Amino acid sequence: MTFDQIKLESIDIKDINSKFYTVLSVELGNTTIKSIITTTNIKNNKSYQLIKLVRLTRNIRRPKTDEDIFGHTIWDKPLSKEAIEDEISSIILESLSKISLTVDDLDFVVRSTGVVAISSLSHEIDVIIKALSDGCLNAGIKVSQMTAPFSLNNIPEHIRKHSFFNNIQFDGSVVSVKAPNTSGIAANEMEGELVTAGIKLASKMSSIDYRNPVISIDMGTTLAGQIIDDKKPYANMICNFVGLAGGIMDVILRGSDIINENESTIDVDFNENSHDLNMQLIHENTIKLHQFIDVMQVPKDVDEFGHVAVYQQHNSDTNVTLIGSQINNQEQIIETFSQLSRNYTKEELMIQVDDFYAYLIKRLIEKTIELGLFPQNAILGITGRSGITGNKPFLINSYLEDKVSQIIFVEDGLALGAVMMARCMNSLGNPIDPIGGSHKGICIMQQRIQLNNKN
């Protein structure tokens, strides 16, 4: 098996020239808020990180007395539209200031959220999206920096010569994946779409050619990701992942009094020292814990799974399968973990967390195989705090060595997906070194143009 871990390199501001496309990604999640500015050399698809600013969602200011609390995160953090606006505006301005840039230096801004993946907030998605947009506007971002262009003249002048806007315009597909026919089968569908696109871009810094067919798994607080087939010129999403991921161990460690009630595993220092540990015992304990975790095809008659809102009953004609993970007995898994880890050292505790998540990914992959959804020769891409930190990549590799031939681990796949969303909206492709299309295949631009003309 081949596996690679990708972390973007930095670049000096003075080395950015007219070939670079600079995008700000601002993300509101259940655990963190991120403002990440990346720049990509359109000629060779190499991306660089200018800054990554991370804040904790739990530290968003409390709603004022005259503000409506429209919902809570899965950790019961109360949210108001105005509080979100203030936080988004603040983190954008701080990230720009730290690298001496202004909003005019940005070519595009993409907003995304994992907070919509909460069933109690499913009717308030518009409020969150509006708050993100208004937060950007309050920071000085122009509407034109957040929307698809209506003409070539709306694309930043320095990058126009790299755009294929006059040949093929944005049609909803992102990196050669067909836009869903329905209005959404799960609340986290866009998150999965961006993650898949982001891992594809990251693979340009790797020896792994992560192009269709692919599987993406985002192990953030909630689980997201997709399985993409190899249809041309537009591939189809055949599976969407939903449920809890990082949130599982957050619940367990809180319930076991290992971390405070408002903390998560992001507050724990993970290390990669697994020497002289009884890994056989760790594996056995992982399996004992997993008896309280469901990994399954999401039933058709539910409206949420693992805190993620799903809408299958409203989209009965969809061909997309949902695979989800959730805790089936919270009290029992906490009690079991407390007993098993009673005499653990900190190193043993951390490797237990890592092994738990590696085994969860093993179960997700096995479920796709069981349901006949695993495409032949598919490449696996993993991102998110509960999939790439500590010893997780090495444990995942050992669990999947007979099931997957190549795995790529990517930091901040969602932010890189924002870059790709922006590029697709502005028709910025690279036929010589394409990101879309099939593994080891040629550029699909001509096929897309022909299909577009036909339609």
C-alpha positions as CSV (number, residue, x, y, z in Angstrom):
1,M,0.0,0.0,0.0
2,T,1.1,3.6,-0.7
3,F,0.1,6.4,1.6
4,D,1.1,10.0,1.8
5,Q,0.5,12.8,4.3
6,I,0.1,16.3,2.8
7,K,0.5,19.6,4.6
8,L,0.7,22.8,2.6
9,E,4.0,24.6,2.5
10,S,4.2,28.3,3.2
11,I,5.2,31.0,0.6
12,D,6.5,34.5,1.0
13,I,4.0,37.2,-0.1
14,K,6.5,38.8,-2.3
15,D,6.8,35.6,-4.4
16,I,3.1,35.7,-5.4
17,N,2.7,36.9,-9.0
18,S,0.0,37.0,-11.6
19,K,-0.1,33.2,-12.0
20,F,-1.4,32.8,-8.4
21,Y,-5.0,32.6,-7.4
22,T,-5.6,33.6,-3.7
23,V,-8.7,32.3,-1.8
24,L,-9.9,32.9,1.7
25,S,-11.9,30.0,3.3
26,V,-13.9,30.8,6.4
27,E,-15.4,27.9,8.2
28,L,-17.9,27.8,11.1
29,G,-17.8,24.3,12.8
30,N,-19.2,22.8,15.9
31,T,-15.7,22.8,17.5
32,T,-13.6,25.4,15.6
33,I,-13.8,28.5,13.4
34,K,-11.1,28.8,10.8
35,S,-9.9,31.5,8.5
36,I,-7.5,30.0,6.0
37,I,-5.9,31.9,3.2
38,T,-4.3,29.8,0.4
39,T,-2.8,30.7,-2.9
40,T,-2.4,28.4,-5.9
41,N,-0.1,28.6,-8.9
42,I,-2.6,28.0,-11.7
43,K,0.2,26.8,-14.1
44,N,1.3,23.9,-12.0
45,N,-1.5,23.5,-9.4
46,K,0.8,23.9,-6.4
47,S,-0.9,25.4,-3.4
48,Y,0.6,27.2,-0.5
49,Q,-0.8,28.4,2.8
50,L,-0.5,32.0,3.7
51,I,-2.1,31.8,7.1
52,K,-4.4,29.6,9.1
53,L,-6.2,31.2,12.1
54,V,-8.2,28.9,14.4
55,R,-10.6,29.9,17.1
56,L,-12.9,27.8,19.3
57,T,-16.6,27.9,18.6
58,R,-17.3,27.7,22.3
59,N,-15.7,31.1,22.7
60,I,-18.1,32.9,20.4
61,R,-19.7,35.7,22.4
62,R,-23.0,34.9,24.0
63,P,-26.1,36.4,22.3
64,K,-27.1,39.8,23.6
65,T,-30.5,40.3,25.3
66,D,-32.0,41.8,22.2
67,E,-30.7,39.0,19.9
68,D,-32.6,35.9,19.0
69,I,-31.0,32.6,19.9
70,F,-32.0,30.5,16.8
71,G,-30.2,27.3,17.7
72,H,-27.2,25.6,19.4
73,T,-24.2,23.6,18.3
74,I,-24.1,19.9,19.2
75,W,-22.2,21.0,22.3
76,D,-25.1,23.2,23.2
77,K,-23.4,26.5,22.4
78,P,-26.2,29.1,21.9
79,L,-26.0,31.0,18.6
80,S,-27.4,34.3,17.4
81,K,-27.0,35.6,13.8
82,E,-25.3,38.7,15.1
83,A,-22.8,36.8,17.2
84,I,-21.8,34.7,14.2
85,E,-21.4,37.8,12.1
86,D,-19.1,39.5,14.6
87,E,-16.9,36.4,14.9
88,I,-16.6,35.8,11.2
89,S,-15.8,39.5,10.5
90,S,-13.3,39.5,13.3
91,I,-11.4,36.4,12.3
92,I,-11.2,37.5,8.6
93,L,-9.8,40.9,9.5
94,E,-7.3,39.4,12.0
95,S,-6.0,36.8,9.4
96,L,-5.6,39.5,6.8
97,S,-3.8,41.8,9.2
98,K,-1.3,39.2,10.3
99,I,0.1,38.8,6.8
100,S,-0.3,42.4,5.8
101,L,-3.0,41.8,3.2
102,T,-6.3,43.6,2.5
103,V,-9.6,42.3,1.2
104,D,-8.6,43.6,-2.3
105,D,-5.7,41.1,-2.4
106,L,-8.2,38.2,-2.3
107,D,-9.5,36.7,-5.5
108,F,-12.3,34.8,-4.0
109,V,-13.9,34.0,-0.6
110,V,-15.8,30.8,0.2
111,R,-17.9,30.3,3.3
112,S,-18.7,26.9,4.7
113,T,-20.2,25.4,7.9
114,G,-20.5,22.1,9.7
115,V,-23.0,23.5,12.1
116,V,-25.8,22.8,9.5
117,A,-25.2,19.2,10.3
118,I,-27.4,19.4,13.3
119,S,-31.0,18.2,13.1
120,S,-32.2,20.9,15.6
121,L,-30.8,23.5,13.2
122,S,-32.1,22.0,10.0
123,H,-34.7,24.7,9.6
124,E,-32.2,27.5,10.5
125,I,-29.7,26.8,7.7
126,D,-30.6,30.0,5.9
127,V,-29.9,32.0,9.1
128,I,-26.4,30.5,9.4
129,I,-25.6,31.0,5.7
130,K,-26.8,34.6,5.9
131,A,-24.7,35.3,9.0
132,L,-21.6,34.0,7.3
133,S,-22.3,36.1,4.2
134,D,-23.0,39.2,6.3
135,G,-19.9,38.6,8.4
136,C,-17.8,38.6,5.2
137,L,-19.5,41.8,4.0
138,N,-18.9,43.5,7.3
139,A,-15.2,42.7,6.9
140,G,-15.2,44.5,3.6
141,I,-15.5,41.5,1.3
142,K,-17.4,42.4,-2.0
143,V,-20.3,40.4,-3.2
144,S,-18.4,39.8,-6.5
145,Q,-15.7,38.1,-4.4
146,M,-18.2,35.5,-3.2
147,T,-20.3,34.7,-6.3
148,A,-19.8,33.1,-9.7
149,P,-19.0,35.6,-12.5
150,F,-21.6,36.6,-15.1
151,S,-18.9,37.3,-17.7
152,L,-15.1,37.0,-18.2
153,N,-14.8,40.7,-17.2
154,N,-16.0,39.8,-13.7
155,I,-13.0,37.5,-13.2
156,P,-9.9,39.1,-11.6
157,E,-7.9,40.7,-14.4
158,H,-4.6,39.0,-13.6
159,I,-6.1,35.5,-13.9
160,R,-8.5,35.9,-16.9
161,K,-6.0,34.5,-19.4
162,H,-6.1,31.2,-17.4
163,S,-9.9,31.0,-17.4
164,F,-12.0,28.9,-19.8
165,F,-15.1,30.9,-19.1
166,N,-15.9,31.6,-22.8
167,N,-15.7,27.8,-23.5
168,I,-17.4,26.3,-20.4
169,Q,-19.2,28.1,-17.6
170,F,-19.9,26.9,-14.1
171,D,-22.7,24.5,-14.1
172,G,-22.7,23.3,-10.5
173,S,-20.1,20.5,-11.0
174,V,-17.0,20.7,-8.9
175,V,-13.8,19.0,-10.1
176,S,-15.7,16.8,-12.6
177,V,-18.3,15.6,-10.2
178,K,-21.9,16.1,-11.3
179,A,-24.0,18.4,-9.2
180,P,-26.7,16.5,-7.3
181,N,-30.1,16.3,-9.0
182,T,-31.9,16.7,-5.7
183,S,-31.8,19.7,-3.3
184,G,-29.8,17.6,-0.8
185,I,-30.1,14.2,0.8
186,A,-28.1,15.2,3.9
187,A,-27.3,18.5,5.5
188,N,-23.5,18.0,5.1
189,E,-23.6,17.3,1.4
190,M,-21.7,20.5,0.5
191,E,-19.1,19.8,3.1
192,G,-18.4,16.4,1.6
193,E,-18.3,18.0,-1.9
194,L,-15.7,20.5,-0.8
195,V,-13.6,17.9,1.0
196,T,-13.5,15.7,-2.0
197,A,-12.4,18.6,-4.2
198,G,-9.8,19.7,-1.6
199,I,-8.1,16.3,-1.4
200,K,-7.9,16.3,-5.2
201,L,-6.1,19.6,-5.2
202,A,-3.8,18.5,-2.3
203,S,-2.8,15.4,-4.3
204,K,-0.9,17.7,-6.7
205,M,1.7,17.9,-3.9
206,S,1.8,14.1,-3.8
207,S,2.9,11.2,-5.9
208,I,-0.7,9.8,-5.5
209,D,-3.0,10.7,-8.4
210,Y,-6.2,11.2,-6.5
211,R,-8.7,11.4,-9.3
212,N,-11.9,9.5,-9.9
213,P,-12.9,7.0,-8.7
214,V,-12.3,8.2,-5.2
215,I,-13.5,7.9,-1.6
216,S,-13.3,10.9,0.7
217,I,-13.7,10.8,4.5
218,D,-13.8,13.9,6.7
219,M,-13.3,13.0,10.3
220,G,-14.2,16.4,11.9
221,T,-16.6,16.7,14.8
222,T,-19.2,15.2,12.5
223,L,-18.5,12.7,9.7
224,A,-18.7,13.8,6.1
225,G,-17.4,12.6,2.7
226,Q,-18.4,10.9,-0.5
227,I,-17.8,7.9,-2.8
228,I,-17.4,9.1,-6.4
229,D,-17.6,6.8,-9.4
230,D,-15.7,7.1,-12.7
231,K,-18.3,8.3,-15.2
232,K,-17.2,10.9,-17.8
233,P,-17.2,13.8,-18.3
234,Y,-19.1,14.1,-15.0
235,A,-18.8,11.5,-12.3
236,N,-21.6,10.7,-9.8
237,M,-21.7,10.7,-6.1
238,I,-23.0,7.3,-5.2
239,C,-22.6,7.5,-1.4
240,N,-22.5,10.2,1.3
241,F,-21.1,9.7,4.8
242,V,-23.0,11.2,7.7
243,G,-23.0,11.0,11.5
244,L,-20.5,11.6,14.3
245,A,-16.7,11.3,14.1
246,G,-14.5,13.4,16.3
247,G,-17.6,14.1,18.4
248,I,-17.7,10.5,19.6
249,M,-14.5,10.7,21.6
250,D,-15.4,14.2,22.8
251,V,-18.5,12.7,24.4
252,I,-16.5,9.7,25.9
253,L,-13.7,11.8,27.3
254,R,-16.1,14.3,28.8
255,G,-18.2,11.6,30.3
256,S,-15.1,9.9,31.8
257,D,-14.0,13.2,33.4
258,I,-10.7,13.2,31.3
259,I,-11.6,16.6,29.8
260,N,-13.9,19.4,31.0
261,E,-17.5,19.5,29.9
262,N,-16.9,22.2,27.3
263,E,-13.6,20.7,25.9
264,S,-12.9,18.3,23.1
265,T,-10.0,16.1,21.9
266,I,-8.7,19.3,20.3
267,D,-7.7,20.3,23.8
268,V,-5.5,17.2,24.3
269,D,-1.9,17.0,23.2
270,F,-1.6,14.0,20.9
271,N,1.9,12.5,20.3
272,E,3.3,9.9,17.9
273,N,5.2,7.9,20.6
274,S,3.7,4.4,20.6
275,H,6.8,2.5,21.5
276,D,6.7,-0.1,24.2
277,L,2.9,-0.1,24.3
278,N,0.7,-3.2,24.4
279,M,-1.0,-2.7,21.1
280,Q,-2.7,-6.0,21.2
281,L,-4.6,-4.9,24.4
282,I,-5.3,-1.5,22.7
283,H,-6.9,-3.3,19.7
284,E,-8.9,-5.6,21.9
285,N,-10.3,-2.6,23.9
286,T,-11.1,-0.8,20.6
287,I,-13.3,-3.7,19.6
288,K,-15.0,-3.7,23.0
289,L,-15.8,0.1,22.6
290,H,-17.1,-0.4,19.0
291,Q,-19.9,-2.6,20.1
292,F,-21.6,0.7,21.1
293,I,-21.0,2.3,17.7
294,D,-23.3,1.8,14.8
295,V,-21.8,1.9,11.3
296,M,-24.5,1.2,8.9
297,Q,-26.7,2.2,5.9
298,V,-28.9,5.0,7.3
299,P,-32.5,3.8,7.5
300,K,-34.9,5.5,5.1
301,D,-37.4,6.5,7.8
302,V,-35.2,8.7,10.0
303,D,-34.7,12.4,9.8
304,E,-31.3,12.5,11.5
305,F,-28.4,10.1,12.1
306,G,-25.6,10.8,14.5
307,H,-26.8,14.4,14.9
308,V,-26.7,15.0,11.1
309,A,-30.0,16.0,9.4
310,V,-31.0,13.7,6.6
311,Y,-33.8,14.1,4.1
312,Q,-34.1,10.7,2.3
313,Q,-37.9,10.5,2.7
314,H,-38.2,13.8,0.7
315,N,-35.9,12.5,-2.0
316,S,-37.0,9.0,-2.7
317,D,-35.8,9.1,-6.3
318,T,-32.1,9.6,-5.4
319,N,-29.5,6.9,-6.1
320,V,-27.3,8.1,-3.3
321,T,-26.7,5.7,-0.4
322,L,-26.1,7.2,3.1
323,I,-23.6,5.4,5.4
324,G,-23.5,6.8,8.9
325,S,-21.9,6.4,12.3
326,Q,-23.5,7.0,15.7
327,I,-23.3,6.1,19.3
328,N,-26.0,3.5,20.1
329,N,-25.5,3.6,23.9
330,Q,-23.8,6.7,25.3
331,E,-23.9,5.6,29.0
332,Q,-22.5,2.2,28.2
333,I,-19.6,3.4,26.0
334,I,-18.6,5.9,28.6
335,E,-18.7,3.4,31.4
336,T,-16.8,0.8,29.3
337,F,-14.1,3.3,28.4
338,S,-13.7,4.4,32.0
339,Q,-13.1,0.8,33.1
340,L,-10.7,0.0,30.2
341,S,-8.6,3.1,30.6
342,R,-8.5,3.2,34.4
343,N,-4.8,2.4,34.6
344,Y,-3.8,4.0,31.3
345,T,-0.8,6.3,31.0
346,K,-1.3,9.4,28.9
347,E,0.5,7.7,26.0
348,E,-1.8,4.7,26.2
349,L,-4.9,6.9,26.4
350,M,-3.9,8.8,23.3
351,I,-3.1,5.6,21.3
352,Q,-6.5,4.2,22.3
353,V,-8.2,7.3,20.9
354,D,-6.1,6.9,17.7
355,D,-6.9,3.2,17.3
356,F,-10.6,3.8,18.0
357,Y,-10.8,6.1,15.0
358,A,-8.6,4.0,12.7
359,Y,-11.0,1.1,13.4
360,L,-14.0,3.4,12.7
361,I,-12.5,4.1,9.2
362,K,-11.9,0.4,8.7
363,R,-15.6,-0.2,9.5
364,L,-16.7,2.5,7.1
365,I,-14.7,1.0,4.3
366,E,-15.9,-2.5,5.0
367,K,-19.5,-1.2,5.0
368,T,-19.0,0.3,1.5
369,I,-17.6,-3.0,0.3
370,E,-20.5,-5.0,1.9
371,L,-23.0,-2.7,0.1
372,G,-21.2,-3.0,-3.2
373,L,-20.3,0.7,-3.3
374,F,-16.5,0.4,-3.3
375,P,-15.4,1.3,-6.9
376,Q,-12.7,-0.8,-8.3
377,N,-9.3,0.8,-7.9
378,A,-10.7,3.7,-5.8
379,I,-8.3,5.8,-3.9
380,L,-9.0,6.9,-0.3
381,G,-8.6,10.4,0.9
382,I,-8.8,11.3,4.6
383,T,-8.9,14.7,6.3
384,G,-10.2,16.1,9.7
385,R,-8.8,16.1,13.2
386,S,-9.9,12.5,14.0
387,G,-8.4,11.1,10.8
388,I,-4.9,12.6,10.4
389,T,-3.5,13.5,13.8
390,G,-1.2,11.4,16.1
391,N,-0.7,7.8,15.1
392,K,-4.0,7.6,13.2
393,P,-2.5,7.5,9.6
394,F,-0.2,4.5,10.5
395,L,-3.0,2.6,12.3
396,I,-5.4,3.3,9.4
397,N,-2.8,2.1,7.0
398,S,-2.4,-1.2,8.9
399,Y,-6.1,-1.8,9.1
400,L,-6.7,-1.2,5.4
401,E,-3.6,-2.6,3.8
402,D,-5.6,-5.5,2.2
403,K,-8.5,-3.3,1.2
404,V,-7.2,-0.1,-0.2
405,S,-4.1,0.4,-2.5
406,Q,-3.5,4.1,-1.9
407,I,-4.4,6.5,0.8
408,I,-3.8,10.3,1.0
409,F,-4.0,12.2,4.3
410,V,-4.7,15.9,3.9
411,E,-4.7,18.7,6.5
412,D,-7.6,21.2,6.0
413,G,-9.2,19.5,3.1
414,L,-12.3,21.7,3.5
415,A,-10.2,24.9,3.0
416,L,-8.6,23.4,-0.1
417,G,-12.0,22.5,-1.4
418,A,-12.9,26.2,-1.1
419,V,-10.1,26.9,-3.5
420,M,-11.4,24.4,-5.9
421,M,-15.0,25.7,-5.6
422,A,-13.7,29.1,-6.4
423,R,-11.7,27.9,-9.4
424,C,-14.6,25.9,-10.8
425,M,-16.9,28.9,-10.4
426,N,-14.4,31.0,-12.4
427,S,-13.6,28.2,-14.9
428,L,-9.9,28.1,-14.0
429,G,-8.6,24.8,-15.3
430,N,-5.3,23.3,-16.3
431,P,-5.5,20.9,-19.2
432,I,-1.8,20.0,-19.0
433,D,-2.0,18.9,-15.4
434,P,-5.7,18.4,-14.7
435,I,-7.3,17.9,-11.3
436,G,-10.6,16.6,-12.6
437,G,-11.1,13.5,-14.7
438,S,-10.0,9.9,-14.0
439,H,-7.0,8.4,-12.4
440,K,-4.1,8.5,-14.9
441,G,-6.5,9.9,-17.5
442,I,-6.3,13.0,-19.7
443,C,-8.1,16.3,-19.4
444,I,-11.9,16.1,-19.8
445,M,-12.3,19.8,-20.8
446,Q,-13.2,18.9,-24.5
447,Q,-15.7,16.4,-23.4
448,R,-17.3,18.9,-21.1
449,I,-17.4,21.6,-23.8
450,Q,-19.0,19.1,-26.3
451,L,-21.6,18.1,-23.8
452,N,-22.3,21.7,-22.9
453,N,-22.7,22.6,-26.6
454,K,-25.0,19.6,-27.2
455,N,-27.2,20.6,-24.3
